[in-house]
């Protein structure tokens, strides 16, 4: 029962962790009377009238509205036996993804808009001559490339100013390599291939690592070489390296420190993996034709860092077999970060949400993995690059998650164990 005037900062403001949209609103008694369109180039002023008599009369009629005195609360003691309540409410197993297709499409468009406007601002203030992005043929780098093409269009760049670099090595498959090249060609980006095999083998020789030992050194050396290539190309061309890691990977620490963990600006840092699929799918349906065919194949490609040699030409390393299903991890992430639920409660809700999809042992196993990794990998998030916040869950150390890198997960794991008693 009041008037509400809200004015947002314009797009010219900082994009360190957020993007401003110049979205202005005038409301009266809960009803929006006038608003500007977010991200419009020239919003102008919005003007309307507030009916103060209407508001005053509403307050008189509503005996619950009291601006004069503080009413004392009345306390009534009661006792209730604690029992296991059978929940009848629906538990959303995909909290980041709107179930309504119209709302979901609108959300996907909004995400692409926010990503592209934030990146465009960063490219402008850094006076970058191009955007450099590592393109693997996987989901995350694909979404980053799509957002970058929109950013280029927004600032009036030719799309050839986007330098998409594929860096095949020991684990690269023909499928992902082909999709990366075809997508760049279809979008009009400059495609560049830098085979890093020789450089990585020389590095192995320099540090005394046996190439036949397929351990973490074998994998991470490739990831770090790729990041070095991107950074050096960006320096050479006067460009900016666009990061590709998504929110789910950041939560799990599923990245190589000082490799794909690092970039000059990360457009995907607030988009969870379960939502990445829908944004790419939305772009595919909207564009149609050749681009849709390529993106559909990207969507059907198993998620993998491709750091181990292929088996019979197929991807040997499947991320969800190693760290768990992303649909579970995104459910854990939302309920623990957005709603601050305890692990035991998250476990109970997950059993209901995923009944018939995952058994209780599987849910418990991956929730335990999530908690351990979330705490242990904070040191990566503590020095993460800037990136645009697009939702209510974000992990930026500059505001959203000020968490010590050496925080202990013991209390969380103990609470989870209590759920088994």
C-alpha positions in Angstrom: 0.0 0.0 0.0 2.6 2.5 -1.2 4.3 3.8 -4.3 7.5 2.2 -5.4 10.1 3.9 -7.6 13.2 2.0 -8.7 15.9 3.2 -10.9 18.7 0.9 -12.1 22.2 1.9 -13.1 22.8 2.1 -16.9 24.9 -0.3 -19.0 27.9 2.0 -18.7 28.5 0.9 -15.1 31.0 -1.7 -14.1 30.7 -5.4 -15.1 33.1 -6.8 -12.5 30.5 -9.3 -11.2 27.2 -7.9 -12.3 25.6 -6.3 -15.3 23.3 -3.3 -15.0 20.3 -3.0 -17.4 18.9 0.5 -16.9 15.6 -1.2 -15.9 13.4 1.5 -14.3 10.1 0.8 -12.6 7.2 2.8 -11.1 4.6 0.8 -9.2 1.6 1.6 -7.0 0.2 -0.8 -4.5 1.9 -3.8 -6.1 1.0 -2.9 -9.6 3.6 -1.8 -12.2 2.4 1.4 -13.8 5.4 2.1 -16.0 8.7 0.5 -16.7 11.6 0.8 -19.2 12.8 -2.1 -21.3 16.0 -3.6 -19.9 19.1 -3.3 -22.1 17.4 -0.8 -24.5 20.0 1.4 -26.0 18.0 4.7 -25.3 15.6 4.1 -22.5 14.7 7.7 -21.8 12.6 8.7 -18.8 9.5 6.9 -17.7 6.7 9.1 -16.4 3.3 8.3 -14.8 1.1 9.5 -11.9 0.7 8.1 -8.4 -2.8 8.2 -6.9 -2.1 9.1 -3.3 -5.8 9.3 -2.4 -6.2 5.7 -3.6 -3.3 4.6 -1.4 -4.5 6.5 1.6 -8.0 5.0 1.3 -6.6 1.5 0.9 -4.7 2.0 4.2 -7.8 3.2 6.0 -9.8 0.1 4.8 -7.1 -2.3 5.7 -7.1 -2.7 9.5 -3.8 -4.7 9.3 -2.0 -1.6 8.1 -0.6 0.2 11.1 1.9 3.0 10.8 1.3 4.6 14.3 2.0 2.0 17.0 3.9 -1.3 17.5 1.6 -4.1 18.4 2.9 -6.5 21.0 3.0 -10.1 19.8 1.1 -12.7 21.8 3.0 -15.9 22.7 1.1 -19.2 23.1 3.0 -22.3 24.4 2.3 -25.7 22.9 4.0 -29.0 22.5 4.1 -31.3 19.5 5.5 -34.8 19.1 8.4 -34.8 16.5 7.6 -37.2 13.7 8.7 -37.8 10.2 6.2 -35.7 8.1 5.3 -37.2 4.8 5.8 -34.4 2.3 3.1 -33.9 -0.3 4.5 -30.8 -2.0 6.4 -31.1 -5.3 10.1 -30.9 -5.0 11.6 -29.4 -8.2 14.5 -31.6 -9.3 15.8 -28.9 -11.7 15.5 -25.7 -9.7 17.7 -23.7 -12.1 15.5 -24.6 -15.1 12.0 -23.2 -15.5 9.5 -25.9 -16.2 7.2 -23.7 -18.3 8.6 -23.6 -21.8 7.6 -19.9 -22.4 9.3 -18.8 -19.2 12.3 -21.0 -20.0 12.8 -19.5 -23.4 12.5 -16.0 -22.0 15.1 -16.9 -19.3 17.5 -18.2 -22.0 17.1 -15.1 -24.1 17.7 -13.0 -20.9 20.9 -15.0 -20.1 22.3 -14.5 -23.6 21.5 -10.8 -23.4 23.2 -10.3 -20.0 26.2 -12.3 -21.1 26.7 -10.4 -24.3 26.1 -6.9 -22.9 28.5 -7.6 -20.0 31.2 -8.9 -22.4 30.7 -6.0 -24.8 31.2 -3.5 -21.9 34.4 -5.3 -20.9 35.7 -5.4 -24.4 35.1 -1.7 -24.8 36.7 -0.6 -21.5 39.8 -2.7 -22.1 40.0 -1.4 -25.7 40.3 -4.9 -27.0 40.8 -5.4 -30.7 39.4 -8.9 -30.6 38.0 -11.6 -28.4 40.0 -14.8 -28.1 38.2 -18.0 -27.0 39.2 -21.6 -26.7 36.7 -23.7 -28.7 36.6 -27.4 -28.0 33.3 -28.5 -29.5 31.9 -29.0 -26.0 28.9 -27.3 -24.4 30.5 -24.6 -22.3 32.9 -23.2 -25.0 30.0 -23.3 -27.4 27.8 -21.2 -25.1 30.7 -18.8 -24.6 31.1 -18.5 -28.3 27.4 -17.8 -28.9 27.5 -15.1 -26.3 30.6 -13.6 -27.8 29.0 -13.4 -31.3 26.1 -11.5 -29.8 28.6 -9.1 -28.0 30.4 -8.5 -31.3 27.1 -7.7 -33.0 26.1 -5.4 -30.2 29.3 -3.3 -30.4 29.3 -3.3 -34.2 32.3 -5.6 -34.7 32.7 -7.9 -37.6 32.5 -11.5 -36.3 35.9 -12.2 -37.7 37.2 -10.2 -34.7 36.3 -13.3 -32.7 39.3 -15.6 -32.8 38.2 -19.1 -31.8 41.1 -21.4 -31.1 41.0 -25.1 -31.1 44.0 -26.9 -29.5 43.9 -30.6 -30.2 46.1 -32.9 -28.2 46.1 -36.5 -27.0 42.4 -36.7 -26.1 40.8 -34.7 -28.9 38.2 -36.6 -31.0 37.3 -36.0 -34.6 33.7 -35.3 -33.6 34.4 -32.4 -31.2 37.2 -31.0 -33.5 34.8 -31.1 -36.5 31.9 -29.5 -34.6 34.2 -26.7 -33.4 35.4 -25.8 -36.9 31.9 -26.0 -38.5 30.3 -23.9 -35.8 33.0 -21.1 -36.2 32.5 -21.2 -39.9 28.7 -21.0 -39.6 28.9 -18.1 -37.2 31.5 -16.2 -39.1 34.2 -16.3 -36.4 37.9 -16.6 -37.3 38.9 -20.3 -36.7 42.5 -21.1 -35.7 44.0 -24.4 -34.9 47.1 -24.8 -32.7 48.1 -28.4 -32.1 49.7 -28.5 -28.7 50.9 -32.1 -28.7 54.6 -31.3 -29.5 54.7 -28.5 -26.9 53.2 -30.8 -24.2 55.6 -33.6 -25.0 58.6 -31.2 -24.8 57.2 -30.0 -21.4 57.0 -33.6 -20.2 60.6 -34.1 -21.3 61.7 -30.9 -19.5 60.1 -31.9 -16.2 60.9 -35.6 -16.5 57.4 -36.9 -16.8 56.8 -40.2 -18.5 54.2 -39.7 -21.3 52.8 -43.2 -20.7 51.8 -42.3 -17.1 48.3 -41.0 -17.6 48.0 -39.2 -14.2 46.9 -35.7 -13.2 50.2 -34.3 -14.5 49.5 -35.8 -17.9 46.0 -34.1 -17.9 46.8 -30.8 -16.4 49.8 -30.1 -18.5 47.5 -30.1 -21.6 45.0 -27.7 -19.9 47.8 -25.3 -18.8 49.4 -25.3 -22.3 46.0 -24.4 -23.8 45.6 -21.5 -21.5 49.1 -20.2 -22.2 48.3 -20.4 -26.0 45.1 -18.4 -25.5 46.8 -15.8 -23.4 49.7 -15.3 -25.7 47.5 -15.1 -28.8 45.4 -12.5 -27.0 48.6 -10.5 -26.2 49.8 -10.8 -29.8 46.5 -9.6 -31.2 45.5 -7.1 -28.5 42.6 -9.2 -27.5 40.8 -10.4 -24.4 40.5 -14.1 -23.4 36.9 -15.1 -22.8 36.4 -17.8 -20.1 34.1 -20.7 -20.6 33.8 -22.5 -17.2 30.2 -22.8 -15.9 28.8 -22.4 -12.4 28.6 -26.1 -11.8 32.2 -26.7 -12.6 33.2 -23.7 -10.5 31.2 -25.2 -7.5 32.9 -28.5 -7.9 36.3 -27.1 -8.7 36.3 -29.2 -11.9 39.0 -27.2 -13.6 42.8 -27.1 -13.7 44.2 -24.4 -11.5 45.9 -21.7 -13.5 44.5 -23.3 -16.7 40.8 -23.4 -17.7 40.3 -21.9 -14.2 41.7 -18.7 -15.5 40.6 -16.1 -18.2 40.3 -12.4 -18.7 36.5 -12.4 -18.4 34.2 -15.4 -17.8 30.8 -15.1 -19.4 29.6 -18.5 -18.2 30.5 -18.2 -14.5 26.9 -18.0 -13.3 25.2 -20.4 -15.7 24.8 -23.9 -14.2 25.4 -26.9 -16.4 21.7 -28.0 -16.4 20.8 -24.6 -17.8 23.7 -24.3 -20.3 22.0 -27.1 -22.3 18.8 -25.2 -22.6 20.4 -21.9 -23.5 22.4 -23.6 -26.3 19.2 -25.5 -27.4 17.3 -22.2 -27.4 19.9 -20.6 -29.6 19.8 -23.6 -31.9 16.0 -23.5 -32.3 16.1 -19.8 -32.9 18.7 -19.9 -35.6 17.7 -23.1 -37.3 19.4 -24.5 -40.4 23.0 -25.5 -40.4 23.7 -23.8 -37.0 20.9 -25.9 -35.4 22.3 -29.1 -36.9 25.8 -28.4 -35.5 24.5 -27.3 -32.0 22.2 -30.4 -31.8 25.3 -32.6 -32.2 27.2 -30.6 -29.6 24.2 -31.1 -27.2 24.4 -34.9 -27.9 28.1 -35.1 -27.2 29.2 -36.5 -23.8 30.6 -33.9 -21.5 34.3 -34.4 -21.3 37.6 -32.5 -20.8 39.2 -34.8 -23.4 42.5 -35.0 -21.7 42.9 -38.8 -22.0 43.5 -40.7 -25.3 40.3 -41.8 -27.1 39.2 -45.4 -27.1 38.5 -46.6 -30.6 38.0 -43.0 -31.7 35.4 -42.3 -29.0 35.7 -40.0 -25.9 37.4 -42.0 -23.1 36.8 -39.5 -20.3 33.2 -38.7 -19.3 32.9 -36.0 -16.6 29.7 -37.3 -15.0 31.2 -40.7 -14.5 34.0 -39.1 -12.5 32.3 -36.3 -10.5 28.7 -37.4 -10.7 25.5 -36.3 -12.6 25.2 -32.6 -13.0 21.5 -32.7 -12.4 22.2 -33.9 -8.9 25.0 -31.4 -8.3 22.9 -28.5 -9.5 20.1 -29.6 -7.2 22.6 -29.7 -4.3 24.1 -26.4 -5.2 20.8 -24.5 -5.4 19.4 -25.9 -2.2 22.6 -25.4 -0.2 23.6 -22.0 -1.5 20.3 -20.3 -2.4 18.2 -21.7 0.4 20.9 -22.5 3.0 19.5 -25.9 3.7 21.5 -28.4 5.7 23.0 -31.4 3.9 20.6 -33.8 5.7 17.7 -31.8 4.5 19.1 -31.6 0.9 19.5 -35.4 1.0 15.9 -35.9 2.1 14.6 -33.5 -0.6 16.8 -35.1 -3.3 15.4 -38.6 -2.4 11.9 -37.3 -3.1 12.8 -35.2 -6.2 14.8 -38.0 -7.9 12.7 -41.0 -6.8 12.8 -43.6 -9.6 15.8 -41.8 -11.2 18.6 -42.3 -8.7 18.6 -44.6 -5.7 19.3 -43.4 -2.2 22.9 -44.7 -2.1 23.7 -42.9 -5.3 22.3 -39.6 -4.1 24.2 -39.9 -0.8 27.4 -40.8 -2.6 27.4 -37.8 -4.9 26.1 -35.4 -2.2 29.1 -36.4 -0.1 31.4 -35.8 -3.1 29.8 -32.4 -3.7 30.4 -31.3 -0.1 34.0 -32.4 0.0 34.8 -30.8 -3.4 32.9 -27.6 -2.7 35.0 -27.0 0.4 38.3 -28.3 -0.9 38.2 -26.3 -4.1 37.4 -22.9 -2.6 41.0 -21.8 -3.2 40.3 -21.8 -7.0 37.2 -19.6 -6.5 39.2 -17.2 -4.2 41.2 -16.0 -7.2 38.7 -16.5 -10.0 38.5 -13.9 -12.8 35.7 -11.4 -13.2 32.5 -12.7 -14.7 28.8 -11.6 -15.1 26.3 -12.7 -12.5 23.0 -13.7 -14.1 21.1 -15.4 -11.4 20.4 -15.7 -7.6 23.2 -18.2 -7.1 26.8 -17.0 -7.7 30.2 -17.9 -6.3 32.2 -14.7 -6.8 34.7 -14.2 -3.9 34.1 -10.4 -4.3 30.6 -10.5 -2.9 28.5 -13.6 -3.2 30.7 -16.2 -1.4 33.3 -14.8 1.0 34.4 -18.2 2.2 37.9 -19.1 3.6 39.9 -21.3 1.4 40.7 -23.5 4.3 37.2 -23.9 5.7 36.4 -27.4 7.1 33.7 -29.5 5.7 33.5 -31.7 8.8 30.3 -30.2 10.3 28.6 -30.5 7.0 29.6 -34.2 6.5 28.6 -35.0 10.1 25.1 -33.5 9.4 24.8 -35.6 6.3 25.8 -38.7 8.2 23.0 -37.9 10.7 20.5 -38.5 7.9 21.3 -42.2 8.0 20.5 -42.7 11.6 
